[in-house]
Amino acid sequence: MQRCILSRNTVRSCQHNVQKRHIMGFVRNALGLDPPPSPDEPTPENRFHPWDQSPSPDLRERAATIRALAKCPVTGREINYTCPKSGIPTHYSREAWENDLEYQQSKRPEILKKVNIYEHDLRSGRPFPEFDFPLDQDFDRMVNLTNWDLFFYTRGFYSMDTEFQLAAVTKMLSYPVTIGSVLHQFSPYSLNPKGPVTLEGLKSLAALRYTLYPEQNRRVTSITKNSPLRIFILGARAEAQLPGHVWKQLQFMFPETNIELHFVGPESYYDRNKREYVHSSSPIVRRVDETLSFVYHTDYFHVFHEAQDFFPYDPYTDIFFCFHPGFAAPESRENWMGKTMEALLETKCAVFTTGFNELDLRRDVGTVVGKHGKELDMLMEPVHNAFGSTKWELNDMNPQEVYQFNMFIAGFRGKRYHAIEV
Amino acid sequence: MAFEPSRYQDPRTWKMTPAMIRARRPFFKKNLLGLGILVSVTGGIYVYTHRFLNRDNDFADVPIPPIDPKELEQLKKEYEQHKRDVAARDE
């Protein structure tokens, strides 16, 4: 992901050469004298290469990884045949590929083709004007959070005309904008039965919005205005490495609020010079500007909870996010479902979690409810995330398993009152 | 600031970009319906006014006074005389 992030200064400088409009262009267009499209412009045709013969070495390497790790779904043998529709190695042989009717009739060949062309587009070396992000919003301009297109339009992003530009930008912005879309007063998620938010969820969100919008319908101004909004991101991995100007897009949605982002987890701080995850006994603080700061806590959440490092928790200012935690996944279940989940429910603050697909998220939520069902309230039913990444990814262990980051979202919280047996 | 060309218009052809068309899609039907209502109300008012004003009934409400038969005879004679005078003068 980092490869495609341009440095901020180069990005800013291209904003100055504002193009002029010429009347001749209009006339030429009316007469149908369009010049041919530039070869830089991404199309599904010019971005398609089979991964084995890809012009970029790391995709050839990835194809080799798939061949080494994955197994053919039909014969159960090693993968030796590249699907001609998608350009990705999927089967043992041509016969196996032809016999896999389930695969041929599903949408997976097209989705795998998208995986292929998006990866090639990121490595094509074309100019990326879409990474030129807008600065703060004018006071009289509202942000619409219905979907990506409206968000980009109302915030004044670069006009992203192709799926390639959307894929590149939404993968990065999915994390900050997902958080923003849950908290914002114009959130796309409405109350049951029209939307996924339950009554308990509305209570939690109302408390947070009380802090975020101190001027609204308020007879008594609260003193919480000075304390920052603390957003805890548990099990942080890729999101902790996003540069400051990407997370700043979240702060631009709440211009009055000071935001502290707490990345918690052993993989939350990556040192690019040493190329390893850093473990530090004290939190590492990085200030982006006076309204936004990052705090990296390089251990599991329950360690800090037991040491009371984050104490006191306040449901008016604190919110937790877990991006694809894998509560139910066999490799991460131990880490999450023990002390960490107990600590998380003890905070009584809202917890939102996302999944790679609906099944993944429902399994996660099912595991939590199964173990702690009596101690928690659902805040938001699992629902398609309006601000998930639009870039398709594939699993190297099984190339037919395709997913998008943050595709589904749900929310829960430790019960705020003692359960009484009747 | 306000006069900066929009990023959502093609700088060459001035057309809306595909991104803007996508952003406007959720509002397209309701906008079209609103346009229909506004056009039909204004159009209706224009049509009604035109029909009302162009009815050919000027002075229809002014009563014509009754005329005496003798006077009518006199007037007809004068009119015939006038027509003959004009015809004679033209020759």
Interface residues (C-beta under 8 A of the other chain):
Chain A: V18 Q19 K20 R21 H22 G25 F26 R28 N29 T146 N147 D149 L150 F152 Y153 G156 F157 Y158 S159 M160 D161 T162
Chain B: E4 P5 R7 Y8 P11 R12 T13 W14 K15 T17 P18 A19 M20 R22 A23 R25 P26
